[in-house]
């Protein structure tokens, strides 16, 4: 439920940004990531993975995951919008659907993992 809310929140911010602001989708994506990633990190840490590690360390690891995914998001949007000709919103929806499960596993295995 937490992941679903975070995903929907992020996608809705992106959609509103594309619809109401004249900035390119790359700038809007960056702003949305900055806002939604912080919400996501803290809600997933406390409600999903019950983070018990050092907050700063988990926060840095989570941002590492999200920066990797942001780069991948830029590439996917560029390919879908500029090369294939899909709209900015539908392209982000496709990326969101495809990346959501992958991001969950990255957080489970890397960010909030406490394996010895």
C-alpha positions as CSV (number, residue, x, y, z in Angstrom):
1,X,0.0,0.0,0.0
2,X,2.8,2.4,0.9
3,X,4.6,1.7,-2.4
4,X,1.4,2.1,-4.3
5,X,0.8,5.5,-2.7
6,X,4.4,6.7,-3.3
7,X,4.2,5.6,-6.9
8,X,0.8,7.2,-7.6
9,X,2.0,10.4,-5.8
10,X,5.1,10.6,-7.9
11,X,3.3,9.9,-11.2
12,X,0.6,12.5,-10.4
13,X,3.2,15.1,-9.6
14,X,4.9,14.4,-12.9
15,X,1.6,14.5,-14.8
16,X,0.6,17.8,-13.2
17,X,4.1,19.2,-13.9
18,X,3.9,18.3,-17.6
19,X,0.3,19.6,-17.9
20,X,0.7,22.9,-16.2
21,X,4.4,24.0,-16.5
22,X,6.3,24.9,-19.7
23,X,9.5,23.2,-18.6
24,X,10.8,20.2,-20.4
25,X,9.9,16.7,-19.1
26,X,13.5,16.2,-17.9
27,X,13.4,19.2,-15.5
28,X,10.0,18.2,-14.3
29,X,11.2,14.7,-13.7
30,X,14.1,16.0,-11.6
31,X,11.9,18.2,-9.4
32,X,9.4,15.3,-8.9
33,X,12.2,12.9,-8.0
34,X,13.6,15.3,-5.4
35,X,10.1,15.7,-3.8
36,X,8.8,12.2,-4.0
37,X,12.0,10.3,-3.3
38,X,12.3,11.8,0.2
39,X,8.7,10.9,1.0
40,X,9.3,7.4,-0.4
41,X,12.5,6.8,1.5
42,X,11.0,7.7,4.9
43,X,7.7,6.0,4.4
44,X,9.2,2.8,3.0
45,X,11.9,2.7,5.7
46,X,9.4,3.0,8.6
47,X,6.3,1.3,7.2
48,X,7.5,-1.4,4.8
49,X,11.0,-2.5,5.7
50,X,11.1,-1.4,9.3
51,X,14.5,0.1,8.9
52,X,16.7,-0.6,11.9
53,X,20.0,0.5,10.4
54,X,21.6,3.9,10.7
55,X,19.2,6.4,9.1
56,X,21.8,8.4,7.3
57,X,23.4,5.3,5.8
58,X,20.1,3.9,4.6
59,X,19.1,7.4,3.3
60,X,22.3,7.5,1.2
61,X,21.8,4.0,-0.1
62,X,18.2,4.8,-1.0
63,X,19.3,7.9,-2.9
64,X,21.9,5.8,-4.7
65,X,19.1,3.4,-5.9
66,X,16.9,6.4,-6.9
67,X,19.7,8.2,-8.7
68,X,20.4,5.0,-10.7
69,X,16.7,4.7,-11.5
70,X,16.5,8.5,-12.4
71,X,19.2,8.0,-15.0
72,X,17.4,5.0,-16.4
73,X,14.2,7.0,-16.3
74,X,15.8,9.8,-18.4
75,X,17.0,7.3,-20.9
76,X,13.6,5.6,-21.2
77,X,11.7,8.9,-21.5
78,X,14.1,10.1,-24.1
79,X,13.7,6.9,-26.1
80,X,10.0,6.8,-25.8
81,X,9.3,10.5,-26.3
82,X,12.0,11.6,-28.8
83,X,12.7,8.4,-30.7
84,X,9.3,6.5,-30.7
85,X,7.1,9.6,-30.5
86,X,5.0,8.7,-27.5
87,X,3.6,11.4,-25.2
88,X,5.5,12.5,-22.1
89,X,2.8,11.2,-19.7
90,X,2.2,7.8,-21.3
91,X,5.9,7.3,-21.5
92,X,6.3,8.0,-17.8
93,X,3.4,5.7,-17.1
94,X,5.0,2.8,-19.0
95,X,8.3,3.4,-17.2
96,X,6.6,3.6,-13.8
97,X,4.8,0.3,-14.4
98,X,8.0,-1.5,-15.5
99,X,10.3,-0.1,-12.9
100,X,8.1,-0.3,-9.7
101,X,8.8,-4.0,-8.9
102,X,12.5,-3.6,-9.8
103,X,12.8,-0.6,-7.4
104,X,11.1,-2.6,-4.6
105,X,13.7,-5.4,-5.0
106,X,16.6,-3.0,-5.0
107,X,15.4,-1.5,-1.8
108,X,14.7,-4.8,-0.2
109,X,18.1,-6.3,-1.2
110,X,20.4,-3.2,-1.0
111,X,18.9,-0.2,0.8
112,X,17.2,-1.8,3.8
113,X,18.9,-5.1,3.9
114,X,20.6,-6.0,7.1
115,X,22.3,-9.2,6.1
116,X,25.5,-9.9,8.0
